[in-house]
Amino acid sequence: MTNKTFNPDRLVGHETSKSYRYLIESGFMQKYFSGDNIIEVGYAGRGGCVPITENAIGIDNDYPGYDGLHLPFPDQSQDTVYSSHCLEHIPDSRAALADWFRVIKQGGHLIIAVPHQQLYEKKMALPSTYAPYDHVKFYMPGILLKEIEEALPFGEWRLRGIYDNDMGFDYSLTAYQHSVGCYEIVAIVQRIPKYPYVDQMLNRY
């Protein structure tokens, strides 16, 4: 791990920028983004924005070797894989999660942010009002956690946190108005060694 400093005025992506200063001031960035090898999946570089850290590699559909599911990086080669408001666009989200996890080193982290059904979509069923052709599913914390559990290898990860980020959210707006503030779910997963008891557990009835 390198000793990094983070600039709160960095021109990161729109959703990330809403709480970026807080992530720095709270120590979140120092804890989860101080590694030398970082990938930001879903980074498109629109509006002149840059990846979440200076050394992060931004990955979108036009990145060489990336097919929208499989990252062109070796197994266990990355300290952190970060994805903000991307998973809801991927039909086979479990396959994407499995491949994101594949490239994470032991001790490294997978950080996922997705729009919250109650905070962003503000409706009960598809299609999305604001992304009708792009969002293929709605997320609540339990739905995201279920996908993580089903996608990642049993016994090789730990959930270090999952929370609703409603920082600055304007609860006075109606369901018919676009939300203001943060409206996402954030999950933090750490890769751990596969200890011998896991295989014993899998064969125990």
Backbone as CSV, one residue per row, in Angstrom:
resi,resn,N_x,N_y,N_z,CA_x,CA_y,CA_z,C_x,C_y,C_z
1,MET,0.834,-1.194,0.000,0.000,0.000,0.000,0.878,1.256,0.000
2,THR,0.497,2.245,-0.792,1.223,3.506,-0.820,0.586,4.491,0.155
3,ASN,1.363,5.503,0.529,0.869,6.537,1.431,0.289,7.654,0.582
4,LYS,-1.023,7.645,0.352,-1.640,8.577,-0.579,-2.290,9.744,0.121
5,THR,-2.358,10.851,-0.596,-3.224,11.951,-0.197,-4.303,12.074,-1.271
6,PHE,-5.458,12.546,-0.874,-6.585,12.645,-1.788,-7.065,14.088,-1.844
7,ASN,-7.345,14.548,-3.049,-7.774,15.920,-3.280,-9.302,15.979,-3.321
8,PRO,-9.935,16.652,-2.350,-11.400,16.695,-2.333,-12.002,17.445,-3.516
9,ASP,-11.184,18.208,-4.236,-11.679,18.933,-5.402,-11.447,18.177,-6.710
10,ARG,-11.004,16.934,-6.606,-10.779,16.115,-7.800,-12.089,15.972,-8.584
11,LEU,-12.017,16.080,-9.897,-13.209,16.056,-10.752,-13.616,14.604,-11.042
12,VAL,-14.102,13.926,-10.010,-14.547,12.535,-10.169,-15.946,12.519,-10.773
13,GLY,-16.463,11.313,-11.035,-17.779,11.179,-11.643,-18.882,11.827,-10.828
14,HIS,-20.002,12.105,-11.484,-21.079,12.885,-10.884,-21.568,12.304,-9.561
15,GLU,-21.902,11.016,-9.539,-22.442,10.427,-8.309,-21.376,10.359,-7.215
16,THR,-20.167,9.973,-7.577,-19.079,9.898,-6.607,-18.775,11.262,-6.012
17,SER,-18.881,12.293,-6.833,-18.513,13.644,-6.382,-19.403,14.153,-5.254
18,LYS,-20.614,13.647,-5.165,-21.558,14.153,-4.163,-21.075,13.905,-2.736
19,SER,-20.350,12.811,-2.532,-19.889,12.497,-1.174,-18.374,12.310,-1.115
20,TYR,-17.662,12.741,-2.161,-16.226,12.485,-2.241,-15.458,13.158,-1.099
21,ARG,-15.799,14.387,-0.786,-15.111,15.090,0.300,-15.319,14.340,1.617
22,TYR,-16.552,13.894,1.856,-16.830,13.145,3.083,-16.034,11.841,3.112
23,LEU,-15.929,11.160,1.973,-15.182,9.895,1.922,-13.717,10.111,2.297
24,ILE,-13.184,11.253,1.929,-11.803,11.587,2.301,-11.728,11.936,3.782
25,GLU,-12.595,12.843,4.218,-12.531,13.332,5.600,-12.845,12.241,6.619
26,SER,-13.659,11.249,6.235,-14.016,10.169,7.145,-12.972,9.054,7.193
27,GLY,-11.990,9.094,6.275,-10.971,8.050,6.220,-11.322,6.888,5.311
28,PHE,-12.496,6.952,4.687,-12.935,5.871,3.794,-11.956,5.682,2.640
29,MET,-11.565,6.769,1.996,-10.659,6.678,0.848,-9.304,6.124,1.274
30,GLN,-8.788,6.581,2.407,-7.495,6.106,2.881,-7.542,4.613,3.202
31,LYS,-8.676,4.145,3.694,-8.806,2.740,4.082,-8.946,1.816,2.877
32,TYR,-9.712,2.239,1.879,-10.070,1.335,0.789,-9.435,1.671,-0.560
33,PHE,-8.790,2.830,-0.694,-8.271,3.243,-2.001,-6.808,3.659,-1.956
34,SER,-6.044,3.118,-1.019,-4.631,3.483,-0.914,-3.706,2.530,-1.658
35,GLY,-4.267,1.531,-2.314,-3.443,0.567,-3.032,-2.875,1.113,-4.330
36,ASP,-1.938,0.359,-4.894,-1.306,0.758,-6.153,-2.115,0.357,-7.380
37,ASN,-2.990,-0.642,-7.236,-3.732,-1.181,-8.382,-5.230,-1.047,-8.120
38,ILE,-5.846,-0.113,-8.831,-7.253,0.201,-8.623,-7.954,0.280,-9.981
39,ILE,-9.145,-0.294,-10.054,-9.968,-0.242,-11.266,-11.293,0.435,-10.923
40,GLU,-11.731,1.331,-11.789,-13.079,1.884,-11.677,-13.895,1.389,-12.862
41,VAL,-14.814,0.470,-12.596,-15.645,-0.110,-13.650,-16.855,0.791,-13.894
42,GLY,-17.080,1.106,-15.159,-18.188,1.973,-15.520,-17.780,3.420,-15.703
43,TYR,-16.478,3.682,-15.583,-15.974,5.041,-15.784,-16.029,5.383,-17.273
44,ALA,-16.739,6.457,-17.608,-16.876,6.832,-19.015,-16.105,8.097,-19.368
45,GLY,-15.687,8.865,-18.367,-14.914,10.070,-18.632,-15.714,11.210,-19.212
46,ARG,-17.034,11.185,-19.032,-17.858,12.255,-19.586,-17.660,13.550,-18.803
47,GLY,-17.797,14.667,-19.496,-17.724,15.966,-18.852,-16.365,16.292,-18.275
48,GLY,-15.334,15.627,-18.764,-13.994,15.897,-18.292,-13.656,15.280,-16.955
49,CYS,-14.525,14.402,-16.450,-14.244,13.793,-15.152,-13.109,12.772,-15.269
50,VAL,-12.518,12.448,-14.123,-11.373,11.544,-14.065,-11.698,10.393,-13.114
51,PRO,-10.938,9.288,-13.160,-11.197,8.172,-12.244,-11.045,8.573,-10.780
52,ILE,-11.521,7.732,-9.896,-11.664,8.065,-8.484,-10.340,8.395,-7.793
53,THR,-9.228,7.828,-8.244,-7.909,8.187,-7.724,-6.964,8.416,-8.895
54,GLU,-5.825,9.016,-8.607,-4.878,9.342,-9.673,-4.363,8.106,-10.390
55,ASN,-4.223,6.988,-9.655,-3.669,5.794,-10.280,-4.729,4.792,-10.702
56,ALA,-6.006,5.145,-10.557,-7.072,4.214,-10.950,-7.181,4.128,-12.467
57,ILE,-7.495,2.945,-12.954,-7.747,2.720,-14.379,-9.251,2.727,-14.594
58,GLY,-9.734,3.624,-15.439,-11.153,3.684,-15.751,-11.515,2.678,-16.827
59,ILE,-12.539,1.875,-16.571,-12.954,0.818,-17.489,-14.382,1.067,-17.942
60,ASP,-14.588,1.168,-19.240,-15.932,1.219,-19.801,-15.956,0.325,-21.035
61,ASN,-17.061,0.302,-21.747,-17.232,-0.659,-22.841,-16.205,-0.514,-23.953
62,ASP,-15.591,0.651,-24.080,-14.603,0.847,-25.144,-13.174,0.547,-24.692
63,TYR,-13.022,0.041,-23.458,-11.670,-0.263,-22.981,-11.171,-1.534,-23.672
64,PRO,-9.927,-1.540,-24.173,-9.418,-2.706,-24.908,-9.491,-4.000,-24.095
65,GLY,-10.115,-5.009,-24.687,-10.187,-6.314,-24.053,-11.356,-6.502,-23.107
66,TYR,-12.136,-5.453,-22.870,-13.288,-5.550,-21.964,-14.551,-5.758,-22.783
67,ASP,-15.312,-6.803,-22.440,-16.515,-7.129,-23.203,-17.803,-6.781,-22.468
68,GLY,-17.692,-6.001,-21.418,-18.870,-5.636,-20.650,-19.107,-6.528,-19.450
69,LEU,-18.408,-7.662,-19.393,-18.513,-8.584,-18.256,-17.149,-8.963,-17.698
70,HIS,-16.207,-9.250,-18.593,-14.921,-9.811,-18.182,-13.814,-8.764,-18.291
71,LEU,-13.147,-8.551,-17.165,-12.070,-7.571,-17.120,-10.775,-8.148,-17.681
72,PRO,-10.038,-7.381,-18.480,-8.790,-7.869,-19.082,-7.599,-7.737,-18.128
73,PHE,-7.745,-8.309,-16.928,-6.703,-8.258,-15.911,-6.548,-9.632,-15.279
74,PRO,-5.336,-9.977,-14.824,-5.100,-11.302,-14.232,-5.855,-11.485,-12.915
75,ASP,-6.025,-12.741,-12.539,-6.618,-13.075,-11.250,-5.823,-12.410,-10.117
76,GLN,-6.540,-11.934,-9.114,-5.965,-11.392,-7.886,-4.822,-10.394,-8.160
77,SER,-5.120,-9.449,-9.040,-4.103,-8.451,-9.423,-4.426,-7.042,-8.931
78,GLN,-5.620,-6.830,-8.358,-6.060,-5.486,-8.012,-6.300,-5.326,-6.507
79,ASP,-5.920,-4.172,-5.997,-6.185,-3.868,-4.585,-7.643,-3.489,-4.356
80,THR,-8.212,-2.742,-5.292,-9.607,-2.306,-5.172,-10.265,-2.297,-6.539
81,VAL,-11.482,-2.810,-6.584,-12.347,-2.629,-7.749,-13.537,-1.803,-7.279
82,TYR,-13.748,-0.675,-7.939,-14.816,0.253,-7.570,-15.778,0.396,-8.738
83,SER,-17.068,0.364,-8.431,-18.071,0.566,-9.464,-19.196,1.418,-8.910
84,SER,-19.452,2.543,-9.560,-20.499,3.459,-9.118,-21.572,3.582,-10.182
85,HIS,-22.789,3.165,-9.830,-23.955,3.318,-10.702,-23.698,2.681,-12.074
86,CYS,-23.235,1.450,-12.019,-22.952,0.682,-13.237,-23.685,-0.659,-13.245
87,LEU,-23.734,-1.323,-12.099,-24.272,-2.692,-12.034,-25.717,-2.761,-12.507
88,GLU,-26.486,-1.717,-12.266,-27.904,-1.715,-12.658,-28.090,-1.699,-14.171
89,HIS,-27.001,-1.480,-14.924,-27.051,-1.483,-16.383,-26.724,-2.860,-16.978
90,ILE,-26.254,-3.796,-16.161,-25.712,-5.062,-16.662,-26.732,-6.186,-16.456
91,PRO,-27.258,-6.771,-17.526,-28.256,-7.833,-17.363,-27.753,-9.014,-16.533
92,ASP,-26.536,-9.477,-16.812,-25.983,-10.596,-16.051,-25.084,-10.041,-14.947
93,SER,-25.708,-9.424,-13.969,-24.950,-8.742,-12.927,-24.148,-9.709,-12.064
94,ARG,-24.625,-10.935,-11.888,-23.881,-11.909,-11.083,-22.580,-12.299,-11.766
95,ALA,-22.624,-12.451,-13.083,-21.386,-12.757,-13.817,-20.403,-11.605,-13.715
96,ALA,-20.911,-10.385,-13.761,-20.036,-9.216,-13.629,-19.417,-9.176,-12.240
97,LEU,-20.220,-9.382,-11.206,-19.707,-9.387,-9.840,-18.632,-10.459,-9.655
98,ALA,-18.875,-11.633,-10.208,-17.907,-12.725,-10.076,-16.578,-12.355,-10.720
99,ASP,-16.629,-11.679,-11.867,-15.373,-11.329,-12.532,-14.689,-10.165,-11.843
100,TRP,-15.450,-9.205,-11.329,-14.840,-8.123,-10.562,-14.101,-8.698,-9.357
101,PHE,-14.737,-9.668,-8.707,-14.119,-10.282,-7.526,-12.885,-11.100,-7.910
102,ARG,-12.926,-11.723,-9.072,-11.813,-12.567,-9.536,-10.488,-11.822,-9.524
103,VAL,-10.512,-10.535,-9.887,-9.254,-9.802,-10.046,-8.766,-9.158,-8.745
104,ILE,-9.513,-9.301,-7.653,-9.140,-8.671,-6.389,-8.143,-9.539,-5.631
105,LYS,-7.100,-8.904,-5.121,-6.104,-9.602,-4.303,-6.713,-10.008,-2.961
106,GLN,-6.097,-10.995,-2.321,-6.484,-11.298,-0.950,-6.222,-10.061,-0.083
107,GLY,-7.215,-9.697,0.696,-7.131,-8.483,1.504,-7.651,-7.256,0.791
108,GLY,-7.862,-7.356,-0.528,-8.377,-6.234,-1.302,-9.883,-6.108,-1.191
109,HIS,-10.428,-5.068,-1.819,-11.840,-4.747,-1.635,-12.579,-4.518,-2.949
110,LEU,-13.839,-4.892,-2.920,-14.794,-4.582,-3.975,-15.789,-3.586,-3.388
111,ILE,-15.864,-2.394,-3.985,-16.754,-1.336,-3.516,-17.796,-1.096,-4.607
112,ILE,-19.071,-1.288,-4.261,-20.150,-1.184,-5.241,-21.159,-0.139,-4.779
113,ALA,-21.518,0.778,-5.664,-22.603,1.721,-5.399,-23.652,1.573,-6.503
114,VAL,-24.899,1.448,-6.091,-26.005,1.339,-7.053,-27.122,2.291,-6.615
115,PRO,-27.949,2.762,-7.556,-29.061,3.629,-7.170,-30.079,2.871,-6.316
116,HIS,-30.601,3.548,-5.322,-31.547,2.985,-4.365,-32.967,3.110,-4.934
117,GLN,-33.710,2.022,-4.910,-35.064,2.043,-5.474,-35.931,3.118,-4.821
118,GLN,-35.879,3.209,-3.503,-36.745,4.169,-2.810,-36.258,5.610,-2.961
119,LEU,-34.944,5.777,-3.089,-34.390,7.126,-3.126,-34.256,7.685,-4.538
120,TYR,-33.933,6.820,-5.517,-33.735,7.302,-6.882,-34.917,6.972,-7.783
121,GLU,-35.243,5.692,-7.887,-36.306,5.290,-8.807,-37.666,5.812,-8.334
122,LYS,-37.923,5.715,-7.035,-39.166,6.193,-6.418,-40.414,5.643,-7.112
123,LYS,-40.342,4.355,-7.477,-41.497,3.654,-8.021,-41.303,2.164,-7.760
124,MET,-42.350,1.388,-7.935,-42.335,-0.003,-7.501,-41.772,-0.976,-8.536
125,ALA,-41.820,-0.629,-9.810,-41.415,-1.599,-10.833,-40.833,-0.889,-12.047
126,LEU,-40.044,-1.657,-12.817,-39.502,-1.161,-14.075,-40.637,-0.749,-15.014
127,PRO,-40.370,0.160,-15.954,-39.071,0.745,-16.285,-38.713,1.916,-15.375
128,SER,-37.424,2.205,-15.337,-36.946,3.373,-14.625,-37.472,4.635,-15.304
129,THR,-37.894,5.594,-14.502,-38.390,6.851,-15.060,-37.276,7.621,-15.759
130,TYR,-36.078,7.609,-15.167,-35.003,8.468,-15.653,-33.997,7.741,-16.530
131,ALA,-34.022,6.413,-16.518,-33.133,5.631,-17.382,-33.901,4.411,-17.902
132,PRO,-34.995,4.637,-18.640,-35.893,3.537,-19.019,-35.264,2.480,-19.913
133,TYR,-34.247,2.857,-20.674,-33.617,1.896,-21.584,-32.278,1.384,-21.057
134,ASP,-31.832,1.921,-19.929,-30.511,1.577,-19.420,-30.546,0.780,-18.127
135,HIS,-31.443,1.103,-17.224,-31.521,0.381,-15.957,-32.352,-0.882,-16.151
136,VAL,-31.738,-2.030,-15.913,-32.424,-3.303,-16.143,-32.965,-3.898,-14.849
137,LYS,-32.694,-3.240,-13.706,-33.225,-3.721,-12.434,-33.203,-2.597,-11.417
138,PHE,-34.011,-2.774,-10.373,-34.012,-1.868,-9.236,-33.312,-2.550,-8.074
139,TYR,-32.666,-1.753,-7.229,-31.930,-2.306,-6.093,-32.434,-1.767,-4.764
140,MET,-32.593,-2.691,-3.841,-32.686,-2.420,-2.418,-31.489,-3.122,-1.775
141,PRO,-31.117,-2.783,-0.525,-29.935,-3.422,0.070,-29.972,-4.939,0.042
142,GLY,-31.128,-5.526,0.344,-31.233,-6.986,0.363,-31.029,-7.610,-1.005
143,ILE,-31.496,-6.922,-2.043,-31.333,-7.445,-3.413,-29.860,-7.433,-3.803
144,LEU,-29.173,-6.333,-3.502,-27.745,-6.252,-3.815,-26.971,-7.312,-3.039
145,LEU,-27.272,-7.464,-1.768,-26.567,-8.457,-0.965,-26.832,-9.865,-1.470
146,LYS,-28.053,-10.162,-1.892,-28.376,-11.482,-2.437,-27.558,-11.766,-3.700
147,GLU,-27.420,-10.772,-4.567,-26.618,-10.963,-5.778,-25.153,-11.221,-5.423
148,ILE,-24.642,-10.487,-4.446,-23.261,-10.698,-4.009,-23.088,-12.119,-3.475
149,GLU,-23.999,-12.559,-2.639,-23.914,-13.898,-2.051,-23.954,-14.982,-3.124
150,GLU,-24.783,-14.783,-4.135,-24.921,-15.786,-5.188,-23.765,-15.766,-6.177
151,ALA,-23.101,-14.608,-6.319,-22.065,-14.466,-7.339,-20.672,-14.841,-6.849
152,LEU,-20.389,-14.587,-5.583,-19.017,-14.738,-5.099,-18.794,-16.120,-4.486
153,PRO,-17.558,-16.624,-4.550,-17.275,-17.970,-4.064,-17.459,-18.089,-2.550
154,PHE,-18.122,-19.143,-2.149,-18.442,-19.359,-0.736,-17.168,-19.394,0.104
155,GLY,-17.180,-18.655,1.196,-16.079,-18.721,2.142,-14.840,-17.925,1.785
156,GLU,-14.897,-17.118,0.706,-13.706,-16.388,0.281,-13.867,-14.869,0.389
157,TRP,-14.908,-14.427,1.082,-15.127,-12.994,1.211,-15.864,-12.700,2.508
158,ARG,-15.742,-11.443,2.913,-16.487,-10.949,4.058,-17.117,-9.610,3.695
159,LEU,-18.347,-9.422,4.128,-19.029,-8.154,3.940,-18.563,-7.204,5.038
160,ARG,-17.889,-6.135,4.647,-17.380,-5.171,5.619,-18.333,-4.012,5.840
161,GLY,-19.366,-3.926,5.013,-20.359,-2.881,5.219,-21.336,-2.803,4.067
162,ILE,-22.574,-2.430,4.383,-23.563,-2.106,3.356,-24.464,-1.042,3.975
163,TYR,-24.666,0.048,3.252,-25.429,1.140,3.847,-26.122,1.971,2.770
164,ASP,-27.188,2.664,3.197,-27.855,3.630,2.344,-27.117,4.958,2.459
165,ASN,-26.693,5.501,1.331,-26.084,6.828,1.313,-27.138,7.829,0.859
166,ASP,-27.731,8.536,1.833,-28.720,9.564,1.517,-28.213,10.944,1.934
167,MET,-26.900,11.113,1.878,-26.294,12.395,2.250,-26.862,13.521,1.391
168,GLY,-27.433,14.523,2.041,-27.990,15.670,1.325,-29.279,15.392,0.589
169,PHE,-29.893,14.226,0.820,-31.116,13.881,0.098,-32.264,14.796,0.530
170,ASP,-33.023,15.275,-0.433,-34.144,16.162,-0.153,-35.428,15.331,-0.066
171,TYR,-35.848,15.062,1.165,-37.035,14.238,1.386,-38.332,15.014,1.173
172,SER,-38.258,16.304,0.915,-39.474,17.087,0.689,-39.994,16.942,-0.739
173,LEU,-39.172,16.416,-1.641,-39.599,16.262,-3.032,-40.583,15.099,-3.171
174,THR,-41.452,15.185,-4.150,-42.439,14.130,-4.363,-41.833,12.972,-5.155
175,ALA,-42.582,11.906,-5.264,-42.147,10.747,-6.046,-42.056,11.064,-7.530
176,TYR,-42.649,12.165,-7.945,-42.669,12.528,-9.360,-41.577,13.529,-9.722
177,GLN,-40.785,13.918,-8.729,-39.691,14.858,-8.970,-38.353,14.129,-8.864
178,HIS,-37.402,14.534,-9.718,-36.080,13.910,-9.666,-35.422,14.227,-8.328
179,SER,-34.803,13.211,-7.761,-34.199,13.360,-6.443,-33.001,14.296,-6.462
180,VAL,-32.746,14.908,-5.317,-31.600,15.782,-5.106,-30.789,15.216,-3.948
181,GLY,-29.457,15.219,-4.098,-28.582,14.657,-3.083,-28.131,13.252,-3.464
182,CYS,-27.645,12.514,-2.477,-27.197,11.139,-2.721,-28.381,10.188,-2.599
183,TYR,-28.412,9.187,-3.458,-29.542,8.251,-3.472,-29.047,6.856,-3.876
184,GLU,-28.127,6.332,-3.078,-27.485,5.088,-3.473,-27.308,4.121,-2.304
185,ILE,-27.050,2.882,-2.667,-26.645,1.839,-1.731,-25.171,1.564,-1.976
186,VAL,-24.391,1.458,-0.920,-22.965,1.181,-1.034,-22.663,-0.126,-0.291
187,ALA,-21.975,-1.031,-0.962,-21.549,-2.296,-0.348,-20.036,-2.405,-0.419
188,ILE,-19.437,-2.925,0.650,-17.989,-3.091,0.755,-17.700,-4.560,1.040
189,VAL,-16.983,-5.202,0.134,-16.655,-6.619,0.249,-15.139,-6.770,0.267
190,GLN,-14.636,-7.577,1.173,-13.198,-7.845,1.236,-12.923,-9.302,0.873
191,ARG,-11.891,-9.517,0.055,-11.473,-10.881,-0.265,-10.578,-11.415,0.852
192,ILE,-10.876,-12.619,1.334,-10.075,-13.251,2.378,-9.542,-14.581,1.852
193,PRO,-8.526,-15.155,2.502,-8.055,-16.480,2.090,-9.151,-17.528,2.280
194,LYS,-9.126,-18.538,1.450,-10.056,-19.659,1.629,-9.448,-20.608,2.660
195,TYR,-9.977,-20.573,3.853,-9.424,-21.385,4.929,-9.884,-22.838,4.792
196,PRO,-9.094,-23.809,5.304,-9.416,-25.232,5.131,-10.804,-25.627,5.629
197,TYR,-11.287,-24.928,6.654,-12.580,-25.332,7.196,-13.728,-25.113,6.199
198,VAL,-13.501,-24.284,5.167,-14.564,-24.024,4.197,-14.920,-25.290,3.442
199,ASP,-13.903,-26.019,2.946,-14.176,-27.271,2.241,-14.801,-28.296,3.186
200,GLN,-14.346,-28.311,4.432,-14.953,-29.206,5.408,-16.430,-28.869,5.593
201,MET,-16.704,-27.584,5.661,-18.072,-27.120,5.845,-18.947,-27.507,4.667
202,LEU,-18.406,-27.373,3.452,-19.178,-27.686,2.253,-19.515,-29.176,2.164
203,ASN,-18.697,-30.012,2.779,-18.914,-31.463,2.731,-19.565,-32.010,3.997
204,ARG,-20.003,-31.103,4.856,-20.582,-31.534,6.137,-22.098,-31.465,6.061
205,TYR,-22.756,-32.560,6.399,-24.232,-32.637,6.351,-24.772,-33.020,7.717
